[in-house]
Amino acid sequence: MEIIGKTNIDFMGMKKVSFIISAIISIVGLIGMIQMARGAANMGIDFSGGTALQLKFSQPIGMDKAREALARHNLKEATLQDIKDGNKLLVKVGKTTLATGKVADTIEDVFKKEFPGNAFVVESSTEIGPSVGDKLRKDTLTAILISLIGIIIYIAWRFDFKFGVGAIIATMHDVLAMFAVFYVLNKEIDLLFITAVLTIAGYSLTDTVVVFDRIRENLHKNLKESMHNIFNRSINEVLSRSIITSLTTFLAACSLFLFGGEVIHNFAFALVIGIVVGVYSSVFVASPIVSLWEERGLKAKA
């Protein structure tokens, strides 16, 4: 029951185009990461500090009226998110002049005064101080850097240093691609997004290792064949496996995105993007880099 049969696609012949596309994506992602480090991107309260309150009302509440009510009580900066399931409203407030710990009480008082006939209960409340948010932001970037260093050490030990460089560039490309999408779409960057980034880094590495394993195997078998052909044949041989594995994971991530609810919406979206980018980078980023390195090594020996 093969999805695709034997293929003979010239992946290496597309490396110039793929490098240009990847360079553009990486530059945008790098800008997004720098903006995150500066705290200038659309940061969630995990990183910027603030308050998040999820309320469940007995009756539907209009977003415009809720926003106007908060603005009348000096909470103009509040962002509202309507949760369709069960008359729920998520209120997020960033840094304010109010003391940490009082913002949630103020929000509750506003809705009690402005909507006395619409009773509500507080389902969840989260408050993070600005200093804690700043530390989390720095620790997050450190965690990403450490994970990438760990990847290059593992691949260099498992295969060869040049393979490790190809894997780390591909993984970094995937991380930057996810930052690029979220930055361009102005989606909120929070701890769940970082969780998705680290998850995809591991997922992408797994797919890259499968491709590299076949390449290494064919390199030992076909010493006289050109690098271009060896890499192309290796990728084509594992293409069916990569598509089946990635499609299965992709469908699971899409299910989370469509039916998982508002709380994990951005997390699931990041997974969907990351899975697609991870497969792309294994074929069009990691493999061509190692191929070029191998070709230059052969020319140097000649």
C-alpha positions in Angstrom: 0.0 0.0 0.0 2.6 2.6 -1.1 1.4 6.2 -1.4 4.1 6.9 -4.0 6.2 4.5 -5.9 9.9 4.7 -6.9 10.8 8.4 -7.6 13.7 10.0 -9.3 13.4 13.7 -8.4 16.4 15.9 -8.8 16.3 17.5 -5.3 20.0 18.7 -5.5 19.2 20.5 -8.7 16.8 22.8 -6.8 19.3 23.8 -4.1 20.0 27.3 -5.4 16.2 28.2 -5.4 15.8 26.5 -2.0 18.7 28.4 -0.5 17.3 31.7 -1.6 13.9 30.9 -0.2 15.4 29.7 3.1 17.6 32.8 3.3 14.6 35.1 3.1 12.7 33.1 5.7 15.7 33.0 8.0 16.3 36.7 7.8 12.6 37.5 8.7 12.8 34.9 11.5 16.0 36.4 12.8 14.3 39.8 12.9 11.4 38.3 14.8 13.8 36.6 17.3 15.7 39.9 17.9 12.4 41.7 18.4 11.4 39.0 20.9 14.7 39.5 22.8 14.0 43.2 22.9 10.4 42.6 24.1 9.1 44.4 21.0 7.2 41.6 19.3 3.7 40.5 20.2 4.7 38.9 23.5 2.4 37.0 25.7 2.1 37.8 29.3 4.5 34.9 30.0 7.3 37.1 28.7 6.1 40.7 29.0 4.3 40.4 32.4 0.7 41.0 32.9 -2.6 39.4 33.8 -4.8 36.9 32.0 -8.4 36.2 33.2 -10.8 33.8 31.7 -14.4 34.4 32.6 -17.5 32.3 31.9 -20.8 34.4 31.7 -24.3 33.1 32.1 -25.3 35.0 28.9 -23.5 36.1 25.7 -21.5 39.3 26.1 -20.7 41.6 23.3 -17.0 42.2 22.6 -17.4 45.9 21.8 -19.4 46.5 25.0 -16.8 44.6 27.1 -14.0 46.6 25.6 -15.7 49.9 26.1 -16.4 49.0 29.8 -12.8 48.2 30.4 -11.7 51.4 28.7 -13.9 53.5 31.0 -12.0 52.1 33.9 -8.5 52.8 32.6 -7.9 49.4 31.0 -7.7 50.5 27.4 -4.7 48.3 26.8 -6.7 45.1 27.6 -7.0 42.6 24.7 -10.1 40.5 24.5 -10.5 37.0 23.0 -14.0 35.5 22.5 -14.1 31.8 23.3 -17.1 30.5 21.4 -17.7 27.5 23.6 -19.8 28.5 26.6 -20.0 32.3 26.6 -16.4 32.6 27.7 -14.2 35.7 27.5 -10.4 35.8 27.8 -9.1 39.2 29.1 -5.4 39.9 28.8 -3.8 43.0 30.3 -0.1 43.8 29.9 2.0 46.1 32.0 -0.2 48.7 33.8 0.0 51.3 36.4 -2.0 49.0 38.7 0.0 46.9 41.2 0.4 43.2 40.3 -2.3 41.3 42.1 -4.9 44.0 41.8 -5.5 43.9 38.0 -7.6 40.7 38.2 -9.7 42.2 41.0 -10.2 45.4 39.0 -11.4 43.4 35.9 -13.9 41.5 38.0 -15.2 44.7 39.6 -15.6 46.2 36.1 -17.8 43.4 34.8 -19.8 43.2 38.0 -20.6 47.0 37.8 -21.1 47.2 34.0 -23.0 44.0 33.5 -25.0 43.4 36.7 -27.5 41.1 35.0 -24.9 38.8 33.5 -23.3 36.7 36.2 -19.9 35.2 35.7 -17.4 32.9 37.3 -13.6 33.1 37.0 -12.3 29.9 35.4 -8.6 30.8 35.4 -6.4 33.7 36.5 -2.7 34.2 35.7 -0.5 37.0 36.9 3.2 37.4 36.0 5.3 40.4 37.1 7.5 42.3 34.5 10.8 41.1 36.0 9.6 37.4 35.9 8.5 37.8 32.3 11.9 39.3 31.4 13.8 36.5 33.0 11.5 33.9 31.3 12.3 35.6 27.9 16.0 35.4 28.4 15.9 31.8 29.8 13.8 30.8 26.8 16.4 32.0 24.2 19.1 30.3 26.3 17.2 27.0 26.2 16.9 27.2 22.4 20.6 27.9 22.1 21.5 25.0 24.4 19.3 22.6 22.5 20.9 23.6 19.2 24.4 23.0 20.6 23.2 19.6 21.9 22.0 18.7 18.4 25.3 19.5 16.7 27.2 17.5 19.3 24.9 14.5 18.9 25.0 14.5 15.0 28.7 15.0 14.9 29.2 12.0 17.2 26.5 9.9 15.4 27.7 10.7 11.8 30.4 13.2 11.1 31.1 16.9 11.8 29.9 18.0 8.4 26.6 16.2 9.0 26.3 17.9 12.4 26.7 21.3 10.7 24.0 20.5 8.1 21.7 19.3 10.9 22.2 22.4 13.0 21.7 24.8 10.1 18.5 22.9 9.1 17.2 23.0 12.7 18.0 26.6 13.2 16.2 27.3 9.9 13.1 25.6 11.2 13.2 27.6 14.4 13.7 30.9 12.5 10.9 29.9 10.1 8.4 29.5 13.0 9.5 32.8 14.4 9.1 34.4 10.9 5.5 33.1 10.5 4.4 34.3 14.0 6.2 37.6 13.6 4.7 38.4 10.2 1.2 37.3 11.3 1.6 39.2 14.6 0.7 36.1 16.5 1.3 36.0 20.2 4.6 34.5 21.3 4.2 32.7 24.6 5.6 29.7 26.5 3.4 27.3 24.5 4.9 28.6 21.3 8.4 28.0 22.6 7.3 24.5 23.6 6.2 24.0 20.0 9.5 25.3 18.7 11.6 22.9 20.8 9.2 20.0 19.8 9.7 20.7 16.1 13.4 21.0 16.6 13.4 17.4 17.9 11.0 16.3 15.2 13.0 17.9 12.4 16.2 16.3 13.7 14.6 12.8 13.6 13.6 13.3 10.0 17.1 14.6 9.1 18.8 11.6 10.8 16.7 9.2 8.6 17.9 11.0 5.5 21.5 11.3 6.7 21.6 7.6 7.6 20.6 6.6 4.1 23.1 9.0 2.6 25.9 7.7 4.7 25.0 4.1 3.7 25.1 5.0 0.0 28.3 6.9 0.3 30.1 3.8 1.5 28.5 1.6 -1.2 29.1 3.9 -4.2 32.5 5.5 -3.9 32.8 6.3 -7.6 29.3 7.8 -8.1 28.9 11.6 -8.0 27.8 13.3 -4.8 24.9 14.8 -6.7 23.5 11.4 -7.7 24.2 9.8 -4.3 22.3 12.4 -2.4 19.5 12.5 -4.9 19.0 8.7 -4.8 19.2 8.6 -1.0 16.5 11.2 -0.6 14.3 9.5 -3.1 14.7 6.2 -1.3 13.4 7.5 2.0 10.9 9.9 0.5 7.9 7.6 0.9 8.8 7.0 4.5 9.2 10.7 5.2 5.9 11.6 3.6 3.9 8.9 5.5 5.5 9.8 8.9 5.1 13.5 8.4 1.5 13.2 7.0 0.5 11.2 10.1 1.9 13.8 12.4 0.6 16.6 10.3 -3.0 15.3 10.5 -2.7 14.9 14.3 -1.5 18.5 14.6 -4.3 19.7 12.3 -6.8 18.0 14.6 -5.4 19.9 17.6 -5.5 23.1 15.6 -9.1 22.7 14.4 -10.7 21.0 17.5 -8.3 21.6 20.4 -9.8 24.9 21.6 -8.5 28.4 22.0 -6.0 27.7 24.7 -3.7 25.5 22.5 -4.7 27.2 19.2 -1.3 28.9 18.7 0.6 25.9 19.9 -1.1 23.6 17.4 -0.7 26.2 14.6 3.1 26.3 15.3 3.2 22.5 15.1 1.4 22.5 11.8 3.9 25.1 10.3 6.9 23.3 12.0 6.1 19.9 10.6 5.9 21.2 7.0 9.1 23.3 7.4 10.9 20.3 9.1 10.4 18.0 6.1 11.4 20.8 3.7 14.6 21.5 5.6 15.7 17.9 5.8 15.6 17.7 2.0 16.4 21.2 0.8 18.6 22.6 3.5 20.5 19.9 5.4 21.2 17.6 2.5 22.4 20.2 0.0 24.8 21.7 2.6 26.5 18.3 3.3 26.5 17.6 -0.4 28.4 20.8 -1.2 30.8 20.2 1.6 31.5 16.6 0.3 32.0 17.9 -3.2 34.5 20.5 -2.1 36.3 17.9 -0.1 36.7 15.6 -3.1 37.9 18.5 -5.3 40.5 19.5 -2.6 41.8 15.9 -2.6 41.9 15.8 -6.4 
